[in-house]
């Protein structure tokens, strides 16, 4: 069972939470906080995935598997012609 948490968000965020409930976006402030935490968790997962992709690309470049482009137009055309 989840235990209750007590914390202070400050006047600005308290007002935002109140407005979200008052305007019917969420039934309770707790629902709004949970939605925010879910969004933060999703963001963190996406960031971790992007970091992994960057590390993989860096490894490919280190291994000499990168492709050189003379200018941005050539890069753009190559990307647009993929898939």
C-alpha positions in Angstrom: 0.0 0.0 0.0 1.3 3.4 -0.9 2.1 5.7 2.0 1.0 9.3 2.0 3.6 11.9 1.1 3.6 15.5 2.4 5.4 18.2 0.5 5.1 21.9 -0.3 5.0 23.0 -4.0 4.9 26.7 -3.4 2.2 29.2 -4.3 2.7 29.1 -8.0 2.3 25.3 -8.3 -0.4 25.2 -5.8 -2.4 27.6 -7.9 -1.8 25.6 -11.0 -3.0 22.4 -9.3 -6.1 24.1 -8.0 -6.9 25.5 -11.5 -6.5 22.1 -13.1 -9.0 20.6 -10.7 -11.3 23.6 -10.7 -11.4 23.6 -14.5 -12.3 19.9 -14.6 -9.0 18.7 -16.2 -8.5 16.4 -13.1 -10.7 15.2 -10.4 -8.2 15.7 -7.6 -4.9 17.4 -7.1 -3.4 13.9 -6.5 -4.5 12.8 -10.0 -2.8 15.9 -11.5 0.4 15.2 -9.6 0.4 11.5 -10.7 -0.1 12.6 -14.4 2.9 15.0 -14.0 5.0 12.2 -12.6 4.0 9.9 -15.4 5.0 12.5 -17.9 8.3 13.0 -16.2 8.9 9.2 -16.1 8.1 9.0 -19.9 10.5 11.9 -20.6 13.3 10.2 -18.6 12.7 6.9 -20.6 12.9 8.8 -23.9 16.1 10.6 -22.8 17.7 7.4 -21.8 16.9 5.9 -25.2 18.3 8.9 -27.0 21.5 8.8 -24.9 21.8 5.1 -25.8 21.3 5.9 -29.5 23.9 8.7 -29.3 26.4 6.3 -27.7 25.7 3.7 -30.4 26.2 6.3 -33.1 29.5 7.5 -31.5 30.7 3.9 -31.4 29.9 3.5 -35.1 31.8 6.7 -35.9 34.8 5.5 -33.8 34.7 2.3 -35.8 35.0 4.2 -39.0 31.4 3.4 -40.1 30.4 7.1 -40.4 29.6 8.8 -43.6 31.2 12.2 -44.6 29.1 14.9 -46.3 30.6 17.8 -48.2 27.8 20.1 -47.2 24.4 20.3 -45.5 22.5 19.9 -48.7 24.1 16.5 -49.4 23.2 15.4 -45.8 19.7 16.7 -46.2 19.1 15.0 -49.5 20.5 11.7 -48.1 18.2 11.9 -45.0 15.2 12.8 -47.2 15.8 9.9 -49.5 16.0 7.3 -46.7 13.1 4.9 -46.4 
